[in-house]
Amino acid sequence: MFESNLELLQWLAILAVSFSILAISYSIYAIRSELPGEDRTYKDPLPRLIRMVWPLVRVFAHNFGERLPADFLEKYQKLLRKSGLDYLFSPSELFGLQIVSALITLGMSDFILSSLDLRDFLLESIGAGLGFAMPLSSITSKRKKRELQLTRELPVYLDFLTMAVQAGMNMSGAIAQAVSKGPEGALRYEFQKVQRDMKAGMSRSNALREMADRLEIRDITGFVTAVVQAEKTGASVGISLKAQADQRRSERFQRAEKAAMEAPVKLIFPLVAFIFPLTFVFIAFPIVMKFMYEI
């Protein structure tokens, strides 16, 4: 009797596991069939780590990200545009990536805390929150680095534009020369966008204004305003570009001087917290040992 009941329980367990596998498989199939098709022909390639979890990101983006408020999605779109990642993924996909990152960090924190017998809901929630904020923090850091790179590259491209305009080219030809001869970087990518907008039928002034609105960097906005005003009033574009190049180069030198002056202040904490204590230990150790042996 006991053996027959045990065998019945085993068959029931097998049936339950099989049913669970079928239900999970059907759920995955139903979710994937609801997802719209994705065409990444004109998008940037995904990094390897993101590509590994991309199907899960698309699931959360489709079911949760697209239901977010329009203002929230517009804020994410502006951040992606400033970071140069607007051709990598959409705002809803960024939100889906945040959810996946939160789930991964939640699982990792649960595993680590369980291994240490320190399982706590508050600590796991903090881990999930950090995972949710990690993609956004990474993109914000990339945006700041990109803005710094754009500011540093601007005087070089202004020199290229000035030489081309003073050689007799119009502004469109000068931009083409700057793109072909200038150094690779974020600003070259932005000028290529300006060229694409002009080829699509947008006027040069509007294409440059779009770049200024897209980046929202004071130096680039000043350059665009000076060029547009010079073309509108009939002033010499070459003179305006040369004045802009001199001014931006002077500002770059001033920023370098400011960073050099801030370096000693930033070194105070490492000196006081790490270097000075170790120095005192190295000096005091032989003295203390000498007194100990003499006593």
Secondary structure in CASP SS format (residue, H / E / C, confidence):
PFRMAT SS
TARGET T0000
AUTHOR 0000-0000-0000
METHOD secondary structure of the structure
MODEL  1
M C 1.00
F H 1.00
E H 1.00
S H 1.00
N H 1.00
L H 1.00
E H 1.00
L H 1.00
L H 1.00
Q H 1.00
W H 1.00
L H 1.00
A H 1.00
I H 1.00
L H 1.00
A H 1.00
V H 1.00
S H 1.00
F H 1.00
S H 1.00
I H 1.00
L H 1.00
A H 1.00
I H 1.00
S H 1.00
Y H 1.00
S H 1.00
I H 1.00
Y H 1.00
A H 1.00
I H 1.00
R H 1.00
S H 1.00
E H 1.00
L C 1.00
P C 1.00
G C 1.00
E C 1.00
D C 1.00
R C 1.00
T C 1.00
Y C 1.00
K C 1.00
D C 1.00
P C 1.00
L C 1.00
P C 1.00
R H 1.00
L H 1.00
I H 1.00
R H 1.00
M H 1.00
V C 1.00
W H 1.00
P H 1.00
L H 1.00
V H 1.00
R H 1.00
V H 1.00
F H 1.00
A H 1.00
H H 1.00
N H 1.00
F C 1.00
G H 1.00
E H 1.00
R H 1.00
L C 1.00
P C 1.00
A H 1.00
D H 1.00
F H 1.00
L H 1.00
E H 1.00
K H 1.00
Y H 1.00
Q H 1.00
K H 1.00
L H 1.00
L H 1.00
R H 1.00
K H 1.00
S H 1.00
G C 1.00
L C 1.00
D C 1.00
Y C 1.00
L C 1.00
F C 1.00
S C 1.00
P H 1.00
S H 1.00
E H 1.00
L H 1.00
F H 1.00
G H 1.00
L H 1.00
Q H 1.00
I H 1.00
V H 1.00
S H 1.00
A H 1.00
L H 1.00
I H 1.00
T H 1.00
L H 1.00
G H 1.00
M H 1.00
S H 1.00
D H 1.00
F H 1.00
I H 1.00
L H 1.00
S H 1.00
S H 1.00
L C 1.00
D C 1.00
L C 1.00
R C 1.00
D C 1.00
F H 1.00
L H 1.00
L H 1.00
E H 1.00
S H 1.00
I H 1.00
G H 1.00
A H 1.00
G H 1.00
L H 1.00
G H 1.00
F H 1.00
A H 1.00
M H 1.00
P H 1.00
L H 1.00
S H 1.00
S H 1.00
I H 1.00
T H 1.00
S H 1.00
K H 1.00
R H 1.00
K H 1.00
K H 1.00
R H 1.00
E H 1.00
L H 1.00
Q H 1.00
L H 1.00
T H 1.00
R H 1.00
E H 1.00
L H 1.00
P H 1.00
V H 1.00
Y H 1.00
L H 1.00
D H 1.00
F H 1.00
L H 1.00
T H 1.00
M H 1.00
A H 1.00
V H 1.00
Q H 1.00
A C 1.00
G C 1.00
M C 1.00
N C 1.00
M H 1.00
S H 1.00
G H 1.00
A H 1.00
I H 1.00
A H 1.00
Q H 1.00
A H 1.00
V H 1.00
S H 1.00
K H 1.00
G C 1.00
P C 1.00
E C 1.00
G C 1.00
A H 1.00
L H 1.00
R H 1.00
Y H 1.00
E H 1.00
F H 1.00
Q H 1.00
K H 1.00
V H 1.00
Q H 1.00
R H 1.00
D H 1.00
M H 1.00
K H 1.00
A C 1.00
G C 1.00
M C 1.00
S C 1.00
R H 1.00
S H 1.00
N H 1.00
A H 1.00
L H 1.00
R H 1.00
E H 1.00
M H 1.00
A H 1.00
D H 1.00
R H 1.00
L H 1.00
E C 1.00
I C 1.00
R H 1.00
D H 1.00
I H 1.00
T H 1.00
G H 1.00
F H 1.00
V H 1.00
T H 1.00
A H 1.00
V H 1.00
V H 1.00
Q H 1.00
A H 1.00
E H 1.00
K H 1.00
T H 1.00
G C 1.00
A C 1.00
S C 1.00
V H 1.00
G H 1.00
I H 1.00
S H 1.00
L H 1.00
K H 1.00
A H 1.00
Q H 1.00
A H 1.00
D H 1.00
Q H 1.00
R H 1.00
R H 1.00
S H 1.00
E H 1.00
R H 1.00
F H 1.00
Q H 1.00
R H 1.00
A H 1.00
E H 1.00
K H 1.00
A H 1.00
A H 1.00
M H 1.00
E H 1.00
A H 1.00
P H 1.00
V H 1.00
K H 1.00
L C 1.00
I H 1.00
F H 1.00
P H 1.00
L H 1.00
V H 1.00
A H 1.00
F H 1.00
I H 1.00
F H 1.00
P H 1.00
L H 1.00
T H 1.00
F H 1.00
V H 1.00
F H 1.00
I H 1.00
A H 1.00
F H 1.00
P H 1.00
I H 1.00
V H 1.00
M H 1.00
K H 1.00
F H 1.00
M H 1.00
Y H 1.00
E H 1.00
I C 1.00
END
